[in-house]
Amino acid sequence: LKPSAAHAGGVPWGGFRAPSAAAMAADGDSDGGGSFWTTFGGGGAAGATPELSPLEKLLQEPGCSVEALLDEEEVIQEFKHCNDRLVSRLCETDALKTLLEFITCEPAADATSARKFRYPFVSVELITCGSDTFFEAIVKPDRPEVMDTLWAFLETTPPAEVNPVLAGYFARAAAQIFTKYPTEVVDYLRSRGSEALLERFLQRLHLRSLAELFTRFLCAEQSSQLVFATDGLVGRLLEQLEVASSLSDTQENVTLIILELLSQKDSLCFGEDLLRQLTAESAVNLLISRIFSGSPGGVSAASSILSNVIFHTSVGKEEGANLCTPTLSPLSPPPMPLGEEDVVNMGVDEEGLEAAPQLRSSPSPPRSPHAKSSPDAATWLEGRNASLMLDVSSHLPRLRSLIDASLAQTGTVSMPIGEVNAVGCTIVEVINLITMLARTGCAAIFEALLQEQLLPRCLEMFFRHPWSTLLHNAIRNLLIEVLASVDGARPALVAALLGEGGLGDRLVAEYTAEAEAEKSAVRHRHARVGYMGHLHAICSDLREYASRAPECASVLAAVPGWAELVLPAIDAKFAVHAEKLGGGVPEGDRNLASSGMDAAMADAATLGVATNPDNDFVLDDPNDFDDDTDVPSADSARSRRFDDDDFDPTCMSSSSAGSEGGGSEAAGPGDGSFDAFGAGAAGAAPAL
């Protein structure tokens, strides 16, 4: 488009011309408050530069202080947009050291509020959103004092006195710098002394932010990216489980570090060495000893680590390599996108689509091309799995002693329903570990379970604590793994549980007591026990397992009351579960909410349209056309006639004019005259 003559003469598009400087001055003098142009950046005389912001004025001063820059509200926004003067000032050595001191050094007791709160916060925000030029200035080899200022944080304060807020700021800054320039950071830390740095991290693992940073340094895909030596690393981590109770967070953080390393074992450059260290006999014995330590944190940490080691070395190998760790680690990276296809909203009626395959979670992260497996790794792992199962199964007698000690306890806990027996977290962790062992399918494990009679003891715990849902879920999961197959010693184990273990008789007794409670006229405020739902699921699984294991079927058939009481109760429960929600709609109440449904069905029958009376009623919109005939009914026409949204005054005026001109005022149906309800013009056939 060519500019118009007006625009060519200096008039902007649209014919509007900015006022002159004299006019702006006169306008400012007339009202005393200044004009629009002077208020919103127009300036005074024509061609004058706009007024500088306070930040720009500071940057024009030679050697402006970093504190003054951090006091300005727009400093973060300007730094993100790469303000040249601001970036240049903050890239100077003194400015970088000042920013890093704010996030690593404790402020003095008499420091200002800005020094205690604002300066550290703004400094870490600037560091984490800096440009490449800014990070280059930090990691320059000719200015090591900048990095020294940052990493001195781990040396100046004793481990127990580290400020957790400053630790979080330090971890954020260090992680961002490592992400931008990993090679330079690794070279610097190695030259600084990686062994001493490793010891400082291990002493400060009670801080979650430092534990996450430590894990980030360990998750290296290439040996050139490793900061620390990995020889004996697992043993040094497990030793941290022995820390004092005052630093109990260390146990949780050590657990998360090991679980994260296990979840990324396929991409780590030392993944095979990690598995060797975790499955070593010394490591297994140390974890078992922590389970018997009696410390709640130690029991949970050791049991979780041992369960995940078994999962990644035995269960994961059998069930598929793409399985991830069963315990979600907050240190894991976000899941990878699935691409453009939306699996959730994919239409099931698309051509060629029969059934969506079961999705498996991918490893976290995917296997790196740098991670190479040695040829004998699979052979070694298979042999080590067998040794690991034998090592762990040898400790099952000690696990049995823990369950016996828990059964002997008489402590109670006050609950809204009254006094209940105390369970404790140790027994739940032990049962979860036994469940993971059963999940491996190892024959030695099932033989040890049968020999030590662990299943009857677990079921006794099940009935001893009727209100512990966590315990019920754990034992239910254990039985699911035992009943997953009829191979090996499993049928004998289940038969012994039902017969000698007394589970069959106990199930009949529970269903008998439940039936008597339902027949009783006395109504209680709560259920008789809290495990009847679990028992129903267990009995259903036992019935299905008996159909595949004849020896178990014979044991169940010999239990008095199983066929007469338990099986009918199971079928009754399944019948209730199969009922429609709310019982469905009674036959006599169908179609009550549909407007004119009976008449519509009659009209449809007249037109030869098939109808299905079994369909549940729906709330039809009277303005909608009939789905079968696409013809509006008379009722819907009347409804639309009196709808306020469809009111047309012109129609009313034309109708009135027709009446005044001698037209019919109240034409009857079928007489061919104008229909007052919108049937059409005179002589037109009425709409169906």
QUIZIUR-V704292 format. One record per helix or strand. SS is the DSSP state (h for helix, s for strand). FROM is the first residue (numbers start at 1). TO is the last residue. Records with the same first field share a line. If there is no record, write none. Layout:
# QUIZIUR-V704292
SS: FROM-TO, FROM-TO
This chain:
# QUIZIUR-V704292
h: 5-8, 21-31, 36-39, 54-60, 66-71, 75-80, 84-90, 93-104, 113-128, 132-139, 141-151, 153-156, 159-161, 164-180, 182-203, 208-218, 223-225, 233-242, 245-247, 249-263, 271-278, 281-291, 296-319, 377-393, 396-408, 425-439, 443-452, 454-464, 469-482, 490-498, 503-519, 532-546, 550-557, 562-578, 581-583, 587-589, 597-607, 634-641, 644-646, 649-660
s: 412-415, 418-421
